Amino acid sequence: MATRASEGRWPRFFVTGTDTGVGKTQASRALLSLLADAGLSPQGFKPYESGCASLSAPSDALSLREAARSDLPLDIVCPHRFRAPLAPGVAARRLGREPDWNVTLAAWERIRHGSVVVEGAGGLFVALDSSHDVIDLISALGLPVLLVARAGLGTLNHTALSLEALAARNIPVAAVLLSRSTSSRDPSERDNPALIAERHRVQVLGPVPYLVDPRRRHAAFRKALAPLVENVLATGRSNRARAR
C-alpha cells in the first residue's frame, strides 16, 4: 500500500461547483486529458451520478473514463447511479434505498494510489445519503478542490459561500474556475475574477467562454486549466528533487 508521502507525488483534484450545471464534468474531463497527456495514467471517479438515461451507461462517468483513457470497470468509476435528475440522496430515498457509504470508500480504495480526478454532484451541500453531503465526501477523501463557478452576476456570493464552507473544514482549494454556461454576457464578468482572487486569496482561472461546439469547449477548458496542471506537476518535480 502506498504511504501518504508517496501518494502526495500524484496530482489529484476534487471537482465541485457552486451550483449544478456550471461545468464540473467539462472541467473534470479537461483535467483528466491534461494529466493523461503528461503520461500519468489518471483515473476519473464519479461516485454518485443522477439523471442517468441508462443506469448501465451513466454519461458523465463514461465521459470521465474516456478522457482518462482508462478501462477501469464502471462499477468502480461510478458505484451509485440514479435515473431521477435529483440529488443522489433524494433520488435514493424515493426508491426506498440508502446509498452505502462503505461502497463509495471501497471504490476509492481501488483507485486512490495514483493520479485521480473526482467529480462531485452539484454543490457542496447536495445530499449523497441520509447523513453525508458532498462536502463530507471531500473531507473523507482528503483532496484539494477545484471549485467551478459561474462567470457572471451572482458568482461573488455563491463562490464566497462555498469557499467559506471549505475553509471551515480546512479543505484546501487548488483554484476557482469561472465558466460561462450561456451565450449571454453581463458586465460583472469583467470584475469578478480579480475580486474573487483579492478577497479570498485564491487562484482564479478563466472565464471559460461559452462555445456550442463540444470540441472547442473542451479545448477552452483545457487551455484554462493547463496552468493549474503545469504548476502541480512542477511542484511535484521539485519535491521529488529535494527528496533525493
Disulfide bonds with the S-S distance in Angstrom:
none
